[in-house]
Amino acid sequence: MGIRQSLVNLGLCGVLALGAAGLTGCNSGFNSVRGNQPAAFYSRMEDRVYNLVDSFSREIPKEFVKMESANSFYDSSLKVPPGPNPKEEDMQGEGRFVTKNYAVINAGYVDAEEVKAAKKSGDARGLKKVVGFVRKLNTEIESFGIMQDCFTFMEGNQGVMYLKIAGEWKRKDFTFKSVGKYAESDLKEVMAFPTVSRDKVDRYIELAERLDKTYFRGRYFFR
């Protein structure tokens, strides 16, 4: 049985769809391969991403501004054009961000020029500064009930995905090669991902809930 919704896109579209698109929605995907770094690299990467996002999860930094046309907050050093439909190519600068819509809550760090270059070339290997933590809010709906939960980490073109499927948490490391292409995974392949304990993922679930409470007061946002 195949999962029609790309597993990589399911968790990570919010990260590279940054630019204006990521602050207002989510529309990009990745073509990925198995992680090409040692296992210890991905554990350290998770900690770095967690520590970055955790540092602004408890209160909104004074440097943050709110994007009035979307449910997004970002550093004032990241210049986003005003209006309801800002163009990605008009973004400038870099900085931290937190955003939420009906599909995801997403937080991290983005360099606008790096993201635009990667999306233009279609090559994810040039990503260095992009950092993202994404919690899917409608995993069961998008996966037709196959998966119960999903969150992901990204640093440069490396990523880690956690999936809750059949009541168990699975974990997978990825390396991203290209942008805008969707890689599909077979259910049998997903079930073979290594299993991790609930204790392992509790702090990540709590991070997402803390972001939601701090920035959005737990409100649900539609399209």
Secondary structure, 3 states (H helix, E strand, C coil): CECCCCHHHHHHHHHHCCHHHHHHCCCCCEEEEECCCCHHHHHHHHHHHHHHHHCCCCCCCCCEEEECCCCEEEECCEECCCCCCCCHHHCEEEEEEEEECCCEEEEEEEEHHHHHHHHHHCEHHHCCCCEEEEEECCHHHHCCCCEEEEEEEEECCEEEEEEEECCEEEEEEEEEEEECCCCCCEHHHHHCCCEECHHHHHHHHHHHHHHHHHHHCCCCCCC
